[in-house]
Amino acid sequence: MLSKMEPDTAIIQQQQELARLIGRFTHEDGVHLTAIPSLALIRASQVSGPIHAVHEPALCIVAQGSKLVILGQESYTYDSSQYLVASINLPISGQVVQATPDQPYLCLRLDFDSGQIFDLTQDSPASQTKPDNSSSRGLFVSSTKLPLLEAVIRLVRLLDTPEDIPVLAPLMIREILYRLLQDEHGHSIRQFAVQNSHAQHIAQVIEVIQSEYALPVRIEQLASMINMSTSSLHYHFKAITAMSPLQYQKQIRLQEARRMLLDGSTDAADAAFQVGYESPSQFSREYARMYGLPPKSDIKRLRHTLHMDC
């Protein structure tokens, strides 16, 4: 009788298989969309500077190399032994910190939404217990377990048989999300699918701030909208996002202004007014604090970097 493979050995072999698969489907650096609409494969052959973006709900699994993600004042580093989940839209800074041409950074991103999580929680016996209405951080890093790796590898292998994707991909994605919910951090995802939970109310506030980022944040109005006190709103918002509503809005504003400037459609003063700043000088100070350089110098550097990467 053959002895069972040691769990650690099995995980390492699956990590290597996932890296091989991602490498086979990504011959150049960049983000590669796939025939599975919610699945993207990512490759980088060198370390990168910070990239600021709004991280939408997604599972990110690194198969090779490592990455640093900063949320507010918190930092999260993860490699091939871990995965990262963002369960709500969060403004983050991310950079590849381990990658070489011979051993490139290889990662997959699987996007999901609260509707998928809600459907799973309705079908799960664990969801029948009284829901925990505490608020957990909307981003976490956790150790990758073998069942999750196996499910992810089966999903990626579907790219070899695109005719199977419409039928099998939804089933495999459902299994992957189920595995995430069973993780010790599963509440961080599940909380947004619980009707009338604090997390679901904070998700509503985030949606308003994102859609109306150029308008002043009215904490009292937002609190009234979700039937919550201002102090409770602040508490749960920070518990989930690691920042206050004003800090969240500031990051959204600055990211949008940077996008405008990079497009070349406006100058710094006009971009400042368009995203809601009344003072161009305040905008320039906060922009330099976030990106390390004032707007004009930062955009020049960014365009040079993008050109060098082409």
C-alpha positions as CSV (number, residue, x, y, z in Angstrom):
1,M,0.0,0.0,0.0
2,L,1.4,3.4,-1.0
3,S,1.8,5.9,1.8
4,K,0.0,9.2,1.5
5,M,2.0,12.2,0.3
6,E,2.9,14.6,3.0
7,P,0.5,17.7,2.9
8,D,3.4,20.2,2.6
9,T,4.9,18.2,-0.3
10,A,1.5,18.0,-2.0
11,I,1.0,21.8,-1.7
12,I,4.5,22.6,-3.1
13,Q,3.8,20.3,-6.1
14,Q,0.5,22.0,-6.7
15,Q,2.1,25.5,-6.4
16,Q,4.6,24.4,-9.0
17,E,1.9,23.2,-11.3
18,L,0.0,26.4,-11.0
19,A,3.1,28.4,-11.8
20,R,3.7,26.2,-14.8
21,L,0.2,26.8,-16.1
22,I,0.3,30.5,-15.6
23,G,3.7,30.7,-17.2
24,R,2.3,28.8,-20.2
25,F,-0.6,31.2,-20.7
26,T,1.5,34.4,-20.1
27,H,4.4,34.8,-22.5
28,E,4.8,38.5,-21.8
29,D,4.7,40.8,-18.8
30,G,1.3,42.3,-18.0
31,V,-2.3,41.5,-17.0
32,H,-3.7,38.8,-19.4
33,L,-7.5,38.5,-19.6
34,T,-8.7,35.0,-20.3
35,A,-11.7,33.2,-21.9
36,I,-13.1,32.9,-18.3
37,P,-14.5,36.5,-17.9
38,S,-13.6,36.8,-14.2
39,L,-10.1,35.3,-14.4
40,A,-7.0,37.2,-15.2
41,L,-3.4,35.9,-15.2
42,I,-0.5,38.3,-14.3
43,R,3.2,38.1,-15.1
44,A,6.1,40.4,-14.2
45,S,9.8,39.7,-14.8
46,Q,11.1,42.5,-12.5
47,V,10.2,44.2,-9.3
48,S,7.9,47.2,-9.7
49,G,7.3,50.5,-8.0
50,P,4.0,51.2,-6.1
51,I,0.9,51.0,-8.3
52,H,-2.1,52.8,-6.8
53,A,-5.5,51.4,-7.7
54,V,-9.0,50.6,-6.3
55,H,-8.8,46.8,-5.6
56,E,-12.2,45.4,-6.4
57,P,-13.5,42.2,-4.8
58,A,-11.2,39.4,-5.9
59,L,-9.0,36.4,-4.9
60,C,-5.3,36.8,-5.8
61,I,-3.1,33.7,-5.6
62,V,0.7,34.1,-6.2
63,A,2.2,31.0,-7.8
64,Q,5.8,32.5,-8.0
65,G,7.4,35.6,-6.5
66,S,5.9,37.9,-4.0
67,K,3.9,41.1,-3.7
68,L,3.4,43.9,-1.2
69,V,0.0,45.6,-0.7
70,I,-0.5,48.6,1.4
71,L,-4.0,49.6,2.7
72,G,-4.1,52.7,4.8
73,Q,-1.2,52.4,7.2
74,E,-1.2,48.6,7.0
75,S,1.1,46.4,4.8
76,Y,0.5,42.9,3.6
77,T,3.2,40.8,1.9
78,Y,2.2,37.5,0.3
79,D,4.0,34.8,-1.8
80,S,3.3,31.4,-3.2
81,S,2.4,30.0,0.2
82,Q,-0.4,32.5,0.7
83,Y,-3.4,34.2,-1.0
84,L,-5.0,37.6,-0.7
85,V,-8.6,38.5,-0.8
86,A,-10.2,41.9,-1.1
87,S,-13.9,41.6,-0.3
88,I,-14.9,45.2,-1.0
89,N,-13.6,48.1,-3.2
90,L,-10.5,49.4,-1.4
91,P,-7.9,52.0,-2.6
92,I,-4.6,50.3,-2.2
93,S,-0.9,50.5,-3.3
94,G,0.6,47.3,-4.6
95,Q,4.1,46.4,-5.9
96,V,5.9,43.3,-7.0
97,V,8.8,42.8,-4.6
98,Q,10.2,39.5,-5.8
99,A,10.6,38.7,-9.6
100,T,13.4,38.1,-12.1
101,P,13.4,37.2,-15.8
102,D,14.2,33.6,-14.9
103,Q,11.8,33.4,-12.0
104,P,9.0,35.9,-12.9
105,Y,6.2,36.9,-10.6
106,L,3.2,34.8,-11.6
107,C,-0.3,35.4,-10.2
108,L,-3.9,34.9,-10.9
109,R,-6.8,37.1,-10.0
110,L,-10.4,35.8,-9.8
111,D,-13.0,38.5,-9.5
112,F,-16.3,37.9,-7.6
113,D,-19.3,39.8,-6.3
114,S,-21.5,39.9,-3.3
115,G,-24.3,38.1,-5.2
116,Q,-22.2,35.0,-5.6
117,I,-21.3,35.1,-2.0
118,F,-24.9,35.6,-0.9
119,D,-26.0,32.5,-3.0
120,L,-23.3,30.4,-1.4
121,T,-24.2,31.5,2.2
122,Q,-27.8,30.7,1.6
123,D,-26.9,27.1,0.6
124,S,-24.4,26.6,3.4
125,P,-25.6,25.1,6.7
126,A,-23.1,27.3,8.6
127,S,-25.0,30.3,7.4
128,Q,-28.1,29.2,9.3
129,T,-26.5,30.2,12.6
130,K,-27.1,33.6,14.0
131,P,-24.9,36.0,12.0
132,D,-21.9,37.7,13.6
133,N,-22.6,41.5,13.1
134,S,-19.0,42.5,13.9
135,S,-17.0,44.2,11.2
136,S,-13.7,42.6,9.9
137,R,-11.1,44.1,7.6
138,G,-12.2,43.9,4.0
139,L,-8.7,42.6,2.9
140,F,-6.8,39.7,4.3
141,V,-3.9,37.3,3.6
142,S,-4.2,33.7,4.5
143,S,-2.2,30.4,4.0
144,T,-3.2,28.5,0.9
145,K,-4.8,25.2,1.5
146,L,-4.6,22.1,-0.7
147,P,-8.3,21.9,-1.6
148,L,-8.3,25.6,-2.7
149,L,-5.2,25.1,-4.9
150,E,-6.6,22.0,-6.5
151,A,-9.8,23.8,-7.4
152,V,-7.9,26.8,-8.8
153,I,-5.7,24.6,-11.0
154,R,-8.8,22.8,-12.4
155,L,-10.2,26.2,-13.3
156,V,-7.0,27.4,-15.1
157,R,-6.8,24.1,-17.0
158,L,-10.2,24.9,-18.5
159,L,-8.4,27.4,-20.7
160,D,-7.1,24.4,-22.7
161,T,-10.7,23.4,-23.5
162,P,-12.6,26.6,-24.0
163,E,-15.7,24.7,-25.1
164,D,-16.1,23.4,-21.5
165,I,-15.9,26.9,-19.9
166,P,-19.6,27.9,-20.1
167,V,-20.7,24.8,-18.2
168,L,-17.8,24.0,-15.9
169,A,-16.2,27.3,-15.0
170,P,-19.2,28.5,-12.9
171,L,-19.1,25.3,-11.0
172,M,-15.4,25.5,-10.3
173,I,-15.6,29.2,-9.3
174,R,-18.4,28.3,-6.9
175,E,-16.2,25.7,-5.3
176,I,-13.3,28.2,-5.0
177,L,-15.5,30.7,-3.3
178,Y,-16.8,28.0,-1.0
179,R,-13.3,27.2,0.0
180,L,-12.6,30.8,0.8
181,L,-15.7,31.0,3.0
182,Q,-14.5,28.0,4.9
183,D,-11.2,29.7,5.7
184,E,-10.6,31.1,9.1
185,H,-11.0,34.6,7.6
186,G,-14.2,33.6,5.8
187,H,-16.2,36.1,7.8
188,S,-14.4,39.0,6.1
189,I,-16.1,37.9,2.8
190,R,-19.4,36.6,4.2
191,Q,-20.1,39.8,6.2
192,F,-21.0,41.7,3.0
193,A,-23.7,39.2,2.1
194,V,-25.5,39.4,5.4
195,Q,-28.7,41.4,5.1
196,N,-28.6,44.6,7.2
197,S,-25.2,43.9,8.6
198,H,-22.9,46.7,9.5
199,A,-20.6,45.6,6.7
200,Q,-23.4,45.8,4.1
201,H,-24.2,49.3,5.3
202,I,-20.6,50.3,5.0
203,A,-20.6,48.9,1.5
204,Q,-23.4,51.3,0.7
205,V,-21.4,54.2,2.0
206,I,-18.4,53.2,0.0
207,E,-20.6,53.1,-3.1
208,V,-21.8,56.6,-2.5
209,I,-18.3,58.0,-1.8
210,Q,-16.9,56.4,-5.0
211,S,-19.7,57.7,-7.2
212,E,-19.7,61.2,-5.6
213,Y,-16.0,61.6,-4.8
214,A,-15.9,65.2,-6.0
215,L,-18.6,66.3,-3.5
216,P,-17.9,67.0,0.2
217,V,-18.4,64.0,2.5
218,R,-21.4,64.6,4.8
219,I,-20.9,62.1,7.6
220,E,-24.3,63.0,9.2
221,Q,-26.1,62.3,5.9
222,L,-24.3,59.1,5.2
223,A,-25.0,57.9,8.8
224,S,-28.7,58.8,8.4
225,M,-28.8,56.9,5.1
226,I,-27.8,53.7,6.7
227,N,-29.6,54.3,10.1
228,M,-26.3,54.4,12.0
229,S,-24.8,57.0,14.4
230,T,-21.8,59.0,13.1
231,S,-19.5,57.4,15.7
232,S,-20.7,53.9,14.7
233,L,-20.2,54.7,11.0
234,H,-16.7,55.9,11.7
235,Y,-15.9,52.8,13.8
236,H,-17.2,50.2,11.3
237,F,-15.9,52.1,8.2
238,K,-12.4,52.1,9.7
239,A,-12.7,48.4,10.9
240,I,-13.4,47.4,7.3
241,T,-11.2,49.8,5.2
242,A,-8.4,50.7,7.7
243,M,-9.2,54.4,7.1
244,S,-11.8,57.0,7.7
245,P,-14.4,58.0,5.1
246,L,-12.5,61.3,4.5
247,Q,-9.2,59.4,4.0
248,Y,-11.0,56.9,1.7
249,Q,-12.4,59.8,-0.4
250,K,-9.0,61.5,-0.6
251,Q,-7.4,58.4,-2.1
252,I,-10.2,58.0,-4.6
253,R,-9.8,61.7,-5.5
254,L,-6.1,61.6,-6.0
255,Q,-6.2,58.4,-8.0
256,E,-8.8,59.9,-10.3
257,A,-6.8,63.1,-10.7
258,R,-3.7,61.1,-11.5
259,R,-5.6,59.2,-14.2
260,M,-6.8,62.5,-15.7
261,L,-3.3,63.9,-15.7
262,L,-1.8,60.8,-17.3
263,D,-4.4,61.0,-20.1
264,G,-3.2,64.5,-20.8
265,S,-6.7,65.8,-20.9
266,T,-6.2,68.5,-18.2
267,D,-3.6,70.3,-16.1
268,A,-3.0,69.9,-12.4
269,A,-5.2,72.9,-11.3
270,D,-8.1,71.8,-13.4
271,A,-7.8,68.2,-12.3
272,A,-7.8,69.4,-8.7
273,F,-11.1,71.3,-9.1
274,Q,-12.7,68.4,-11.1
275,V,-12.0,65.9,-8.3
276,G,-13.3,68.3,-5.6
277,Y,-10.4,70.3,-4.3
278,E,-11.0,74.0,-3.7
279,S,-7.3,74.8,-3.4
280,P,-4.7,73.7,-6.0
281,S,-1.9,74.1,-3.5
282,Q,-3.6,71.7,-1.1
283,F,-4.1,69.3,-3.9
284,S,-0.4,69.5,-4.9
285,R,0.7,68.9,-1.3
286,E,-1.6,65.9,-0.8
287,Y,-0.7,64.5,-4.3
288,A,3.0,64.7,-3.5
289,R,2.5,63.1,-0.1
290,M,0.7,60.1,-1.7
291,Y,2.9,59.7,-4.9
292,G,6.2,61.1,-3.7
293,L,6.4,63.9,-6.3
294,P,4.3,66.9,-7.2
295,P,1.8,66.3,-10.1
296,K,3.9,67.5,-13.0
297,S,7.0,65.6,-12.0
298,D,5.1,62.5,-11.1
299,I,3.3,62.3,-14.4
300,K,6.6,62.8,-16.3
301,R,8.2,60.0,-14.3
302,L,5.1,57.8,-14.8
303,R,5.1,58.3,-18.5
304,H,8.8,57.5,-18.7
305,T,8.2,54.3,-16.7
306,L,5.3,53.2,-18.9
307,H,7.4,53.9,-22.1
308,M,10.3,51.8,-20.7
309,D,7.9,49.0,-20.0
310,C,6.5,48.9,-23.5
